[in-house]
Amino acid sequence: MDEGITLLTATRSKTKSVFLTYQAETYLRDGEPEIAAATATRSLDLASRIDAPRCVTMVRDLEPELSRYAHTASVGELLERLRAVG
């Protein structure tokens, strides 16, 4: 998946954001909350930059699962950002 995400051009930013969110979800299922948070943050950054509210919502949908790892610094930071986004 990493290679596919890397190959996406700038005109496919929404697709890239969606794939990053899917990848973050996979990392969460695999018990890798730090990597999941970093990947979800990349997706959120991109979605915010291109004004893609549905992509932001996809990242926000990870919040219940991420909350289990709120004690992890990177996850806590992402959760704060998600709350700020609304």
N, CA, C and O atoms as a Maestro MAE file, in Angstrom:
{
 s_m_m2io_version
 :::
 2.0.0
}

f_m_ct {
 s_m_title
 :::
 protein
 m_atom[344] {
  # First column is atom index #
  i_m_mmod_type
  r_m_x_coord
  r_m_y_coord
  r_m_z_coord
  i_m_residue_number
  s_m_chain_name
  s_m_pdb_residue_name
  s_m_pdb_atom_name
  i_m_atomic_number
  :::
  1 25 0.824 -1.184 0.000 1 A "MET " " N  " 7
  2 3 0.000 0.000 0.000 1 A "MET " " CA " 6
  3 2 0.874 1.256 0.000 1 A "MET " " C  " 6
  4 15 0.534 2.255 -0.635 1 A "MET " " O  " 8
  5 25 2.000 1.199 0.716 2 A "ASP " " N  " 7
  6 3 2.895 2.360 0.765 2 A "ASP " " CA " 6
  7 2 3.312 2.801 -0.633 2 A "ASP " " C  " 6
  8 15 3.299 3.990 -0.952 2 A "ASP " " O  " 8
  9 25 3.680 1.836 -1.454 3 A "GLU " " N  " 7
  10 3 4.128 2.171 -2.804 3 A "GLU " " CA " 6
  11 2 3.003 2.809 -3.606 3 A "GLU " " C  " 6
  12 15 3.222 3.790 -4.318 3 A "GLU " " O  " 8
  13 25 1.812 2.260 -3.494 4 A "GLY " " N  " 7
  14 3 0.665 2.814 -4.211 4 A "GLY " " CA " 6
  15 2 0.361 4.239 -3.782 4 A "GLY " " C  " 6
  16 15 0.051 5.089 -4.617 4 A "GLY " " O  " 8
  17 25 0.447 4.503 -2.487 5 A "ILE " " N  " 7
  18 3 0.211 5.852 -1.977 5 A "ILE " " CA " 6
  19 2 1.269 6.806 -2.514 5 A "ILE " " C  " 6
  20 15 0.961 7.931 -2.906 5 A "ILE " " O  " 8
  21 25 2.505 6.352 -2.530 6 A "THR " " N  " 7
  22 3 3.608 7.180 -3.019 6 A "THR " " CA " 6
  23 2 3.443 7.511 -4.496 6 A "THR " " C  " 6
  24 15 3.818 8.599 -4.933 6 A "THR " " O  " 8
  25 25 2.894 6.594 -5.258 7 A "LEU " " N  " 7
  26 3 2.757 6.795 -6.698 7 A "LEU " " CA " 6
  27 2 1.602 7.718 -7.088 7 A "LEU " " C  " 6
  28 15 1.533 8.169 -8.231 7 A "LEU " " O  " 8
  29 25 0.703 8.000 -6.158 8 A "LEU " " N  " 7
  30 3 -0.421 8.878 -6.481 8 A "LEU " " CA " 6
  31 2 0.072 10.300 -6.732 8 A "LEU " " C  " 6
  32 15 0.877 10.836 -5.970 8 A "LEU " " O  " 8
  33 25 -0.418 10.893 -7.795 9 A "THR " " N  " 7
  34 3 -0.022 12.260 -8.138 9 A "THR " " CA " 6
  35 2 -0.790 13.268 -7.287 9 A "THR " " C  " 6
  36 15 -1.749 12.913 -6.601 9 A "THR " " O  " 8
  37 25 -0.362 14.512 -7.337 10 A "ALA " " N  " 7
  38 3 -1.002 15.575 -6.556 10 A "ALA " " CA " 6
  39 2 -2.471 15.748 -6.934 10 A "ALA " " C  " 6
  40 15 -3.269 16.207 -6.117 10 A "ALA " " O  " 8
  41 25 -2.829 15.390 -8.148 11 A "THR " " N  " 7
  42 3 -4.228 15.517 -8.565 11 A "THR " " CA " 6
  43 2 -5.111 14.448 -7.922 11 A "THR " " C  " 6
  44 15 -6.336 14.504 -8.036 11 A "THR " " O  " 8
  45 25 -4.508 13.495 -7.261 12 A "ARG " " N  " 7
  46 3 -5.247 12.414 -6.595 12 A "ARG " " CA " 6
  47 2 -5.169 12.540 -5.075 12 A "ARG " " C  " 6
  48 15 -5.127 11.535 -4.365 12 A "ARG " " O  " 8
  49 25 -5.151 13.766 -4.585 13 A "SER " " N  " 7
  50 3 -4.969 14.010 -3.154 13 A "SER " " CA " 6
  51 2 -6.077 13.404 -2.297 13 A "SER " " C  " 6
  52 15 -5.806 12.868 -1.222 13 A "SER " " O  " 8
  53 25 -7.316 13.484 -2.762 14 A "LYS " " N  " 7
  54 3 -8.409 12.886 -1.980 14 A "LYS " " CA " 6
  55 2 -8.226 11.374 -1.875 14 A "LYS " " C  " 6
  56 15 -8.409 10.788 -0.808 14 A "LYS " " O  " 8
  57 25 -7.867 10.760 -2.985 15 A "THR " " N  " 7
  58 3 -7.622 9.317 -2.979 15 A "THR " " CA " 6
  59 2 -6.495 8.977 -2.016 15 A "THR " " C  " 6
  60 15 -6.576 8.000 -1.273 15 A "THR " " O  " 8
  61 25 -5.449 9.786 -2.035 16 A "LYS " " N  " 7
  62 3 -4.317 9.563 -1.138 16 A "LYS " " CA " 6
  63 2 -4.761 9.667 0.314 16 A "LYS " " C  " 6
  64 15 -4.363 8.850 1.145 16 A "LYS " " O  " 8
  65 25 -5.576 10.658 0.624 17 A "SER " " N  " 7
  66 3 -6.072 10.819 1.991 17 A "SER " " CA " 6
  67 2 -6.898 9.608 2.423 17 A "SER " " C  " 6
  68 15 -6.760 9.124 3.547 17 A "SER " " O  " 8
  69 25 -7.747 9.128 1.535 18 A "VAL " " N  " 7
  70 3 -8.566 7.945 1.832 18 A "VAL " " CA " 6
  71 2 -7.675 6.731 2.089 18 A "VAL " " C  " 6
  72 15 -7.872 6.008 3.065 18 A "VAL " " O  " 8
  73 25 -6.703 6.513 1.220 19 A "PHE " " N  " 7
  74 3 -5.808 5.363 1.390 19 A "PHE " " CA " 6
  75 2 -5.001 5.461 2.678 19 A "PHE " " C  " 6
  76 15 -4.789 4.455 3.356 19 A "PHE " " O  " 8
  77 25 -4.550 6.666 3.018 20 A "LEU " " N  " 7
  78 3 -3.819 6.842 4.277 20 A "LEU " " CA " 6
  79 2 -4.702 6.485 5.470 20 A "LEU " " C  " 6
  80 15 -4.235 5.881 6.435 20 A "LEU " " O  " 8
  81 25 -5.966 6.855 5.399 21 A "THR " " N  " 7
  82 3 -6.886 6.518 6.488 21 A "THR " " CA " 6
  83 2 -7.089 5.010 6.577 21 A "THR " " C  " 6
  84 15 -7.102 4.448 7.672 21 A "THR " " O  " 8
  85 25 -7.247 4.357 5.435 22 A "TYR " " N  " 7
  86 3 -7.360 2.893 5.439 22 A "TYR " " CA " 6
  87 2 -6.109 2.258 6.039 22 A "TYR " " C  " 6
  88 15 -6.189 1.293 6.800 22 A "TYR " " O  " 8
  89 25 -4.965 2.809 5.688 23 A "GLN " " N  " 7
  90 3 -3.710 2.279 6.209 23 A "GLN " " CA " 6
  91 2 -3.637 2.484 7.725 23 A "GLN " " C  " 6
  92 15 -3.199 1.591 8.449 23 A "GLN " " O  " 8
  93 25 -4.060 3.640 8.199 24 A "ALA " " N  " 7
  94 3 -4.072 3.904 9.642 24 A "ALA " " CA " 6
  95 2 -4.984 2.915 10.359 24 A "ALA " " C  " 6
  96 15 -4.655 2.422 11.439 24 A "ALA " " O  " 8
  97 25 -6.120 2.634 9.755 25 A "GLU " " N  " 7
  98 3 -7.054 1.668 10.329 25 A "GLU " " CA " 6
  99 2 -6.407 0.283 10.439 25 A "GLU " " C  " 6
  100 15 -6.594 -0.418 11.434 25 A "GLU " " O  " 8
  101 25 -5.660 -0.098 9.432 26 A "THR " " N  " 7
  102 3 -4.955 -1.380 9.451 26 A "THR " " CA " 6
  103 2 -3.920 -1.410 10.564 26 A "THR " " C  " 6
  104 15 -3.804 -2.407 11.277 26 A "THR " " O  " 8
  105 25 -3.164 -0.324 10.720 27 A "TYR " " N  " 7
  106 3 -2.180 -0.254 11.800 27 A "TYR " " CA " 6
  107 2 -2.858 -0.378 13.166 27 A "TYR " " C  " 6
  108 15 -2.324 -1.024 14.068 27 A "TYR " " O  " 8
  109 25 -4.016 0.230 13.318 28 A "LEU " " N  " 7
  110 3 -4.742 0.094 14.586 28 A "LEU " " CA " 6
  111 2 -5.122 -1.358 14.841 28 A "LEU " " C  " 6
  112 15 -4.945 -1.865 15.949 28 A "LEU " " O  " 8
  113 25 -5.639 -2.024 13.822 29 A "ARG " " N  " 7
  114 3 -6.016 -3.438 13.973 29 A "ARG " " CA " 6
  115 2 -4.811 -4.297 14.314 29 A "ARG " " C  " 6
  116 15 -4.934 -5.303 15.013 29 A "ARG " " O  " 8
  117 25 -3.639 -3.896 13.814 30 A "ASP " " N  " 7
  118 3 -2.411 -4.651 14.070 30 A "ASP " " CA " 6
  119 2 -1.758 -4.282 15.398 30 A "ASP " " C  " 6
  120 15 -0.688 -4.794 15.727 30 A "ASP " " O  " 8
  121 25 -2.395 -3.396 16.163 31 A "GLY " " N  " 7
  122 3 -1.854 -3.013 17.466 31 A "GLY " " CA " 6
  123 2 -0.672 -2.065 17.390 31 A "GLY " " C  " 6
  124 15 0.204 -2.094 18.254 31 A "GLY " " O  " 8
  125 25 -0.640 -1.230 16.369 32 A "GLU " " N  " 7
  126 3 0.443 -0.260 16.165 32 A "GLU " " CA " 6
  127 2 -0.114 1.164 16.265 32 A "GLU " " C  " 6
  128 15 -0.201 1.858 15.251 32 A "GLU " " O  " 8
  129 25 -0.492 1.611 17.464 33 A "PRO " " N  " 7
  130 3 -1.161 2.914 17.578 33 A "PRO " " CA " 6
  131 2 -0.294 4.106 17.190 33 A "PRO " " C  " 6
  132 15 -0.812 5.089 16.660 33 A "PRO " " O  " 8
  133 25 1.010 4.043 17.442 34 A "GLU " " N  " 7
  134 3 1.868 5.180 17.097 34 A "GLU " " CA " 6
  135 2 1.936 5.369 15.583 34 A "GLU " " C  " 6
  136 15 1.835 6.487 15.079 34 A "GLU " " O  " 8
  137 25 2.108 4.265 14.870 35 A "ILE " " N  " 7
  138 3 2.166 4.341 13.408 35 A "ILE " " CA " 6
  139 2 0.796 4.731 12.862 35 A "ILE " " C  " 6
  140 15 0.700 5.501 11.906 35 A "ILE " " O  " 8
  141 25 -0.257 4.200 13.467 36 A "ALA " " N  " 7
  142 3 -1.613 4.558 13.048 36 A "ALA " " CA " 6
  143 2 -1.848 6.051 13.216 36 A "ALA " " C  " 6
  144 15 -2.410 6.697 12.331 36 A "ALA " " O  " 8
  145 25 -1.421 6.602 14.343 37 A "ALA " " N  " 7
  146 3 -1.614 8.034 14.596 37 A "ALA " " CA " 6
  147 2 -0.826 8.872 13.601 37 A "ALA " " C  " 6
  148 15 -1.334 9.870 13.090 37 A "ALA " " O  " 8
  149 25 0.404 8.478 13.324 38 A "ALA " " N  " 7
  150 3 1.221 9.230 12.364 38 A "ALA " " CA " 6
  151 2 0.588 9.203 10.973 38 A "ALA " " C  " 6
  152 15 0.565 10.216 10.273 38 A "ALA " " O  " 8
  153 25 0.082 8.052 10.588 39 A "THR " " N  " 7
  154 3 -0.531 7.908 9.269 39 A "THR " " CA " 6
  155 2 -1.845 8.673 9.198 39 A "THR " " C  " 6
  156 15 -2.121 9.340 8.201 39 A "THR " " O  " 8
  157 25 -2.651 8.580 10.240 40 A "ALA " " N  " 7
  158 3 -3.915 9.320 10.281 40 A "ALA " " CA " 6
  159 2 -3.662 10.827 10.293 40 A "ALA " " C  " 6
  160 15 -4.427 11.594 9.709 40 A "ALA " " O  " 8
  161 25 -2.596 11.242 10.953 41 A "THR " " N  " 7
  162 3 -2.245 12.666 10.970 41 A "THR " " CA " 6
  163 2 -1.879 13.138 9.568 41 A "THR " " C  " 6
  164 15 -2.270 14.231 9.159 41 A "THR " " O  " 8
  165 25 -1.135 12.324 8.834 42 A "ARG " " N  " 7
  166 3 -0.816 12.674 7.435 42 A "ARG " " CA " 6
  167 2 -2.092 12.827 6.619 42 A "ARG " " C  " 6
  168 15 -2.218 13.754 5.819 42 A "ARG " " O  " 8
  169 25 -3.032 11.918 6.825 43 A "SER " " N  " 7
  170 3 -4.296 11.988 6.107 43 A "SER " " CA " 6
  171 2 -5.069 13.242 6.492 43 A "SER " " C  " 6
  172 15 -5.606 13.935 5.628 43 A "SER " " O  " 8
  173 25 -5.125 13.530 7.783 44 A "LEU " " N  " 7
  174 3 -5.847 14.714 8.262 44 A "LEU " " CA " 6
  175 2 -5.207 15.995 7.727 44 A "LEU " " C  " 6
  176 15 -5.911 16.915 7.309 44 A "LEU " " O  " 8
  177 25 -3.889 16.056 7.738 45 A "ASP " " N  " 7
  178 3 -3.186 17.228 7.199 45 A "ASP " " CA " 6
  179 2 -3.549 17.446 5.732 45 A "ASP " " C  " 6
  180 15 -3.871 18.559 5.315 45 A "ASP " " O  " 8
  181 25 -3.491 16.376 4.969 46 A "LEU " " N  " 7
  182 3 -3.793 16.464 3.546 46 A "LEU " " CA " 6
  183 2 -5.253 16.846 3.324 46 A "LEU " " C  " 6
  184 15 -5.546 17.738 2.527 46 A "LEU " " O  " 8
  185 25 -6.160 16.187 4.015 47 A "ALA " " N  " 7
  186 3 -7.588 16.471 3.860 47 A "ALA " " CA " 6
  187 2 -7.909 17.915 4.233 47 A "ALA " " C  " 6
  188 15 -8.728 18.561 3.580 47 A "ALA " " O  " 8
  189 25 -7.273 18.413 5.269 48 A "SER " " N  " 7
  190 3 -7.495 19.804 5.683 48 A "SER " " CA " 6
  191 2 -6.943 20.769 4.638 48 A "SER " " C  " 6
  192 15 -7.573 21.778 4.323 48 A "SER " " O  " 8
  193 25 -5.777 20.457 4.108 49 A "ARG " " N  " 7
  194 3 -5.132 21.328 3.122 49 A "ARG " " CA " 6
  195 2 -5.953 21.436 1.838 49 A "ARG " " C  " 6
  196 15 -6.015 22.505 1.231 49 A "ARG " " O  " 8
  197 25 -6.583 20.337 1.421 50 A "ILE " " N  " 7
  198 3 -7.343 20.356 0.162 50 A "ILE " " CA " 6
  199 2 -8.836 20.580 0.401 50 A "ILE " " C  " 6
  200 15 -9.639 20.509 -0.529 50 A "ILE " " O  " 8
  201 25 -9.197 20.848 1.647 51 A "ASP " " N  " 7
  202 3 -10.591 21.099 2.020 51 A "ASP " " CA " 6
  203 2 -11.494 19.941 1.577 51 A "ASP " " C  " 6
  204 15 -12.407 20.107 0.770 51 A "ASP " " O  " 8
  205 25 -11.201 18.769 2.136 52 A "ALA " " N  " 7
  206 3 -11.955 17.553 1.817 52 A "ALA " " CA " 6
  207 2 -12.661 17.057 3.081 52 A "ALA " " C  " 6
  208 15 -12.138 16.186 3.776 52 A "ALA " " O  " 8
  209 25 -13.839 17.601 3.384 53 A "PRO " " N  " 7
  210 3 -14.512 17.267 4.641 53 A "PRO " " CA " 6
  211 2 -14.844 15.786 4.811 53 A "PRO " " C  " 6
  212 15 -14.820 15.275 5.930 53 A "PRO " " O  " 8
  213 25 -15.151 15.098 3.729 54 A "ARG " " N  " 7
  214 3 -15.442 13.663 3.872 54 A "ARG " " CA " 6
  215 2 -14.202 12.889 4.294 54 A "ARG " " C  " 6
  216 15 -14.297 11.920 5.048 54 A "ARG " " O  " 8
  217 25 -13.050 13.311 3.814 55 A "CYS " " N  " 7
  218 3 -11.797 12.665 4.219 55 A "CYS " " CA " 6
  219 2 -11.500 12.959 5.686 55 A "CYS " " C  " 6
  220 15 -11.022 12.088 6.413 55 A "CYS " " O  " 8
  221 25 -11.782 14.177 6.116 56 A "VAL " " N  " 7
  222 3 -11.616 14.520 7.535 56 A "VAL " " CA " 6
  223 2 -12.537 13.645 8.377 56 A "VAL " " C  " 6
  224 15 -12.140 13.158 9.436 56 A "VAL " " O  " 8
  225 25 -13.759 13.448 7.910 57 A "THR " " N  " 7
  226 3 -14.715 12.603 8.632 57 A "THR " " CA " 6
  227 2 -14.210 11.169 8.737 57 A "THR " " C  " 6
  228 15 -14.395 10.519 9.765 57 A "THR " " O  " 8
  229 25 -13.581 10.680 7.692 58 A "MET " " N  " 7
  230 3 -13.035 9.320 7.743 58 A "MET " " CA " 6
  231 2 -11.993 9.194 8.847 58 A "MET " " C  " 6
  232 15 -11.973 8.202 9.577 58 A "MET " " O  " 8
  233 25 -11.128 10.196 8.970 59 A "VAL " " N  " 7
  234 3 -10.127 10.169 10.042 59 A "VAL " " CA " 6
  235 2 -10.833 10.266 11.386 59 A "VAL " " C  " 6
  236 15 -10.488 9.551 12.326 59 A "VAL " " O  " 8
  237 25 -11.812 11.142 11.477 60 A "ARG " " N  " 7
  238 3 -12.550 11.305 12.728 60 A "ARG " " CA " 6
  239 2 -13.235 9.995 13.140 60 A "ARG " " C  " 6
  240 15 -13.385 9.721 14.330 60 A "ARG " " O  " 8
  241 25 -13.642 9.203 12.175 61 A "ASP " " N  " 7
  242 3 -14.290 7.920 12.473 61 A "ASP " " CA " 6
  243 2 -13.351 6.933 13.170 61 A "ASP " " C  " 6
  244 15 -13.808 5.947 13.748 61 A "ASP " " O  " 8
  245 25 -12.052 7.193 13.120 62 A "LEU " " N  " 7
  246 3 -11.080 6.347 13.820 62 A "LEU " " CA " 6
  247 2 -11.002 6.683 15.311 62 A "LEU " " C  " 6
  248 15 -10.401 5.940 16.087 62 A "LEU " " O  " 8
  249 25 -11.606 7.796 15.707 63 A "GLU " " N  " 7
  250 3 -11.467 8.285 17.079 63 A "GLU " " CA " 6
  251 2 -11.838 7.261 18.155 63 A "GLU " " C  " 6
  252 15 -11.090 7.130 19.124 63 A "GLU " " O  " 8
  253 25 -12.940 6.537 18.040 64 A "PRO " " N  " 7
  254 3 -13.252 5.569 19.106 64 A "PRO " " CA " 6
  255 2 -12.143 4.535 19.323 64 A "PRO " " C  " 6
  256 15 -11.800 4.213 20.460 64 A "PRO " " O  " 8
  257 25 -11.598 4.030 18.243 65 A "GLU " " N  " 7
  258 3 -10.520 3.039 18.366 65 A "GLU " " CA " 6
  259 2 -9.233 3.694 18.861 65 A "GLU " " C  " 6
  260 15 -8.522 3.123 19.688 65 A "GLU " " O  " 8
  261 25 -8.934 4.886 18.357 66 A "LEU " " N  " 7
  262 3 -7.737 5.605 18.807 66 A "LEU " " CA " 6
  263 2 -7.803 5.925 20.297 66 A "LEU " " C  " 6
  264 15 -6.781 5.928 20.982 66 A "LEU " " O  " 8
  265 25 -8.993 6.191 20.789 67 A "SER " " N  " 7
  266 3 -9.165 6.578 22.198 67 A "SER " " CA " 6
  267 2 -8.633 5.527 23.164 67 A "SER " " C  " 6
  268 15 -8.258 5.851 24.291 67 A "SER " " O  " 8
  269 25 -8.599 4.289 22.735 68 A "ARG " " N  " 7
  270 3 -8.040 3.227 23.582 68 A "ARG " " CA " 6
  271 2 -6.563 3.462 23.869 68 A "ARG " " C  " 6
  272 15 -6.024 2.943 24.846 68 A "ARG " " O  " 8
  273 25 -5.913 4.245 23.015 69 A "TYR " " N  " 7
  274 3 -4.475 4.499 23.132 69 A "TYR " " CA " 6
  275 2 -4.184 5.963 23.451 69 A "TYR " " C  " 6
  276 15 -3.105 6.463 23.132 69 A "TYR " " O  " 8
  277 25 -5.130 6.647 24.073 70 A "ALA " " N  " 7
  278 3 -4.993 8.083 24.351 70 A "ALA " " CA " 6
  279 2 -3.761 8.394 25.188 70 A "ALA " " C  " 6
  280 15 -3.243 9.509 25.135 70 A "ALA " " O  " 8
  281 25 -3.286 7.419 25.962 71 A "HIS " " N  " 7
  282 3 -2.093 7.620 26.799 71 A "HIS " " CA " 6
  283 2 -0.809 7.707 25.971 71 A "HIS " " C  " 6
  284 15 0.223 8.150 26.474 71 A "HIS " " O  " 8
  285 25 -0.869 7.290 24.717 72 A "THR " " N  " 7
  286 3 0.281 7.373 23.818 72 A "THR " " CA " 6
  287 2 0.348 8.797 23.272 72 A "THR " " C  " 6
  288 15 -0.649 9.321 22.776 72 A "THR " " O  " 8
  289 25 1.524 9.424 23.363 73 A "ALA " " N  " 7
  290 3 1.662 10.847 23.021 73 A "ALA " " CA " 6
  291 2 1.126 11.184 21.631 73 A "ALA " " C  " 6
  292 15 0.342 12.121 21.481 73 A "ALA " " O  " 8
  293 25 1.541 10.436 20.622 74 A "SER " " N  " 7
  294 3 1.125 10.770 19.257 74 A "SER " " CA " 6
  295 2 -0.379 10.606 19.067 74 A "SER " " C  " 6
  296 15 -1.006 11.368 18.330 74 A "SER " " O  " 8
  297 25 -0.951 9.614 19.730 75 A "VAL " " N  " 7
  298 3 -2.396 9.411 19.645 75 A "VAL " " CA " 6
  299 2 -3.113 10.541 20.375 75 A "VAL " " C  " 6
  300 15 -4.101 11.078 19.873 75 A "VAL " " O  " 8
  301 25 -2.623 10.903 21.548 76 A "GLY " " N  " 7
  302 3 -3.228 11.998 22.304 76 A "GLY " " CA " 6
  303 2 -3.235 13.297 21.518 76 A "GLY " " C  " 6
  304 15 -4.223 14.032 21.527 76 A "GLY " " O  " 8
  305 25 -2.131 13.578 20.837 77 A "GLU " " N  " 7
  306 3 -2.043 14.793 20.018 77 A "GLU " " CA " 6
  307 2 -3.057 14.762 18.878 77 A "GLU " " C  " 6
  308 15 -3.713 15.765 18.598 77 A "GLU " " O  " 8
  309 25 -3.182 13.617 18.226 78 A "LEU " " N  " 7
  310 3 -4.148 13.497 17.138 78 A "LEU " " CA " 6
  311 2 -5.568 13.658 17.664 78 A "LEU " " C  " 6
  312 15 -6.383 14.338 17.040 78 A "LEU " " O  " 8
  313 25 -5.872 13.047 18.794 79 A "LEU " " N  " 7
  314 3 -7.211 13.176 19.367 79 A "LEU " " CA " 6
  315 2 -7.533 14.633 19.688 79 A "LEU " " C  " 6
  316 15 -8.661 15.078 19.475 79 A "LEU " " O  " 8
  317 25 -6.559 15.375 20.194 80 A "GLU " " N  " 7
  318 3 -6.767 16.807 20.452 80 A "GLU " " CA " 6
  319 2 -7.081 17.549 19.164 80 A "GLU " " C  " 6
  320 15 -7.988 18.380 19.125 80 A "GLU " " O  " 8
  321 25 -6.336 17.251 18.118 81 A "ARG " " N  " 7
  322 3 -6.598 17.896 16.822 81 A "ARG " " CA " 6
  323 2 -7.988 17.566 16.309 81 A "ARG " " C  " 6
  324 15 -8.687 18.438 15.794 81 A "ARG " " O  " 8
  325 25 -8.388 16.313 16.446 82 A "LEU " " N  " 7
  326 3 -9.712 15.917 15.967 82 A "LEU " " CA " 6
  327 2 -10.810 16.644 16.731 82 A "LEU " " C  " 6
  328 15 -11.820 17.035 16.147 82 A "LEU " " O  " 8
  329 25 -10.619 16.825 18.023 83 A "ARG " " N  " 7
  330 3 -11.607 17.572 18.813 83 A "ARG " " CA " 6
  331 2 -11.658 19.030 18.377 83 A "ARG " " C  " 6
  332 15 -12.730 19.634 18.345 83 A "ARG " " O  " 8
  333 25 -10.508 19.592 18.042 84 A "ALA " " N  " 7
  334 3 -10.442 20.988 17.612 84 A "ALA " " CA " 6
  335 2 -11.108 21.190 16.245 84 A "ALA " " C  " 6
  336 15 -11.700 22.236 15.978 84 A "ALA " " O  " 8
  337 25 -10.998 20.172 15.389 85 A "VAL " " N  " 7
  338 3 -11.602 20.255 14.061 85 A "VAL " " CA " 6
  339 2 -13.120 20.230 14.180 85 A "VAL " " C  " 6
  340 15 -13.826 20.760 13.322 85 A "VAL " " O  " 8
  341 25 -13.609 19.623 15.230 86 A "GLY " " N  " 7
  342 3 -15.046 19.625 15.470 86 A "GLY " " CA " 6
  343 2 -15.627 18.314 15.240 86 A "GLY " " C  " 6
  344 15 -16.835 18.139 15.398 86 A "GLY " " O  " 8
  :::
 }
 m_bond[343] {
  # First column is bond index #
  i_m_from
  i_m_to
  i_m_order
  :::
  1 1 2 1
  2 2 3 1
  3 3 4 2
  4 3 5 1
  5 5 6 1
  6 6 7 1
  7 7 8 2
  8 7 9 1
  9 9 10 1
  10 10 11 1
  11 11 12 2
  12 11 13 1
  13 13 14 1
  14 14 15 1
  15 15 16 2
  16 15 17 1
  17 17 18 1
  18 18 19 1
  19 19 20 2
  20 19 21 1
  21 21 22 1
  22 22 23 1
  23 23 24 2
  24 23 25 1
  25 25 26 1
  26 26 27 1
  27 27 28 2
  28 27 29 1
  29 29 30 1
  30 30 31 1
  31 31 32 2
  32 31 33 1
  33 33 34 1
  34 34 35 1
  35 35 36 2
  36 35 37 1
  37 37 38 1
  38 38 39 1
  39 39 40 2
  40 39 41 1
  41 41 42 1
  42 42 43 1
  43 43 44 2
  44 43 45 1
  45 45 46 1
  46 46 47 1
  47 47 48 2
  48 47 49 1
  49 49 50 1
  50 50 51 1
  51 51 52 2
  52 51 53 1
  53 53 54 1
  54 54 55 1
  55 55 56 2
  56 55 57 1
  57 57 58 1
  58 58 59 1
  59 59 60 2
  60 59 61 1
  61 61 62 1
  62 62 63 1
  63 63 64 2
  64 63 65 1
  65 65 66 1
  66 66 67 1
  67 67 68 2
  68 67 69 1
  69 69 70 1
  70 70 71 1
  71 71 72 2
  72 71 73 1
  73 73 74 1
  74 74 75 1
  75 75 76 2
  76 75 77 1
  77 77 78 1
  78 78 79 1
  79 79 80 2
  80 79 81 1
  81 81 82 1
  82 82 83 1
  83 83 84 2
  84 83 85 1
  85 85 86 1
  86 86 87 1
  87 87 88 2
  88 87 89 1
  89 89 90 1
  90 90 91 1
  91 91 92 2
  92 91 93 1
  93 93 94 1
  94 94 95 1
  95 95 96 2
  96 95 97 1
  97 97 98 1
  98 98 99 1
  99 99 100 2
  100 99 101 1
  101 101 102 1
  102 102 103 1
  103 103 104 2
  104 103 105 1
  105 105 106 1
  106 106 107 1
  107 107 108 2
  108 107 109 1
  109 109 110 1
  110 110 111 1
  111 111 112 2
  112 111 113 1
  113 113 114 1
  114 114 115 1
  115 115 116 2
  116 115 117 1
  117 117 118 1
  118 118 119 1
  119 119 120 2
  120 119 121 1
  121 121 122 1
  122 122 123 1
  123 123 124 2
  124 123 125 1
  125 125 126 1
  126 126 127 1
  127 127 128 2
  128 127 129 1
  129 129 130 1
  130 130 131 1
  131 131 132 2
  132 131 133 1
  133 133 134 1
  134 134 135 1
  135 135 136 2
  136 135 137 1
  137 137 138 1
  138 138 139 1
  139 139 140 2
  140 139 141 1
  141 141 142 1
  142 142 143 1
  143 143 144 2
  144 143 145 1
  145 145 146 1
  146 146 147 1
  147 147 148 2
  148 147 149 1
  149 149 150 1
  150 150 151 1
  151 151 152 2
  152 151 153 1
  153 153 154 1
  154 154 155 1
  155 155 156 2
  156 155 157 1
  157 157 158 1
  158 158 159 1
  159 159 160 2
  160 159 161 1
  161 161 162 1
  162 162 163 1
  163 163 164 2
  164 163 165 1
  165 165 166 1
  166 166 167 1
  167 167 168 2
  168 167 169 1
  169 169 170 1
  170 170 171 1
  171 171 172 2
  172 171 173 1
  173 173 174 1
  174 174 175 1
  175 175 176 2
  176 175 177 1
  177 177 178 1
  178 178 179 1
  179 179 180 2
  180 179 181 1
  181 181 182 1
  182 182 183 1
  183 183 184 2
  184 183 185 1
  185 185 186 1
  186 186 187 1
  187 187 188 2
  188 187 189 1
  189 189 190 1
  190 190 191 1
  191 191 192 2
  192 191 193 1
  193 193 194 1
  194 194 195 1
  195 195 196 2
  196 195 197 1
  197 197 198 1
  198 198 199 1
  199 199 200 2
  200 199 201 1
  201 201 202 1
  202 202 203 1
  203 203 204 2
  204 203 205 1
  205 205 206 1
  206 206 207 1
  207 207 208 2
  208 207 209 1
  209 209 210 1
  210 210 211 1
  211 211 212 2
  212 211 213 1
  213 213 214 1
  214 214 215 1
  215 215 216 2
  216 215 217 1
  217 217 218 1
  218 218 219 1
  219 219 220 2
  220 219 221 1
  221 221 222 1
  222 222 223 1
  223 223 224 2
  224 223 225 1
  225 225 226 1
  226 226 227 1
  227 227 228 2
  228 227 229 1
  229 229 230 1
  230 230 231 1
  231 231 232 2
  232 231 233 1
  233 233 234 1
  234 234 235 1
  235 235 236 2
  236 235 237 1
  237 237 238 1
  238 238 239 1
  239 239 240 2
  240 239 241 1
  241 241 242 1
  242 242 243 1
  243 243 244 2
  244 243 245 1
  245 245 246 1
  246 246 247 1
  247 247 248 2
  248 247 249 1
  249 249 250 1
  250 250 251 1
  251 251 252 2
  252 251 253 1
  253 253 254 1
  254 254 255 1
  255 255 256 2
  256 255 257 1
  257 257 258 1
  258 258 259 1
  259 259 260 2
  260 259 261 1
  261 261 262 1
  262 262 263 1
  263 263 264 2
  264 263 265 1
  265 265 266 1
  266 266 267 1
  267 267 268 2
  268 267 269 1
  269 269 270 1
  270 270 271 1
  271 271 272 2
  272 271 273 1
  273 273 274 1
  274 274 275 1
  275 275 276 2
  276 275 277 1
  277 277 278 1
  278 278 279 1
  279 279 280 2
  280 279 281 1
  281 281 282 1
  282 282 283 1
  283 283 284 2
  284 283 285 1
  285 285 286 1
  286 286 287 1
  287 287 288 2
  288 287 289 1
  289 289 290 1
  290 290 291 1
  291 291 292 2
  292 291 293 1
  293 293 294 1
  294 294 295 1
  295 295 296 2
  296 295 297 1
  297 297 298 1
  298 298 299 1
  299 299 300 2
  300 299 301 1
  301 301 302 1
  302 302 303 1
  303 303 304 2
  304 303 305 1
  305 305 306 1
  306 306 307 1
  307 307 308 2
  308 307 309 1
  309 309 310 1
  310 310 311 1
  311 311 312 2
  312 311 313 1
  313 313 314 1
  314 314 315 1
  315 315 316 2
  316 315 317 1
  317 317 318 1
  318 318 319 1
  319 319 320 2
  320 319 321 1
  321 321 322 1
  322 322 323 1
  323 323 324 2
  324 323 325 1
  325 325 326 1
  326 326 327 1
  327 327 328 2
  328 327 329 1
  329 329 330 1
  330 330 331 1
  331 331 332 2
  332 331 333 1
  333 333 334 1
  334 334 335 1
  335 335 336 2
  336 335 337 1
  337 337 338 1
  338 338 339 1
  339 339 340 2
  340 339 341 1
  341 341 342 1
  342 342 343 1
  343 343 344 2
  :::
 }
}
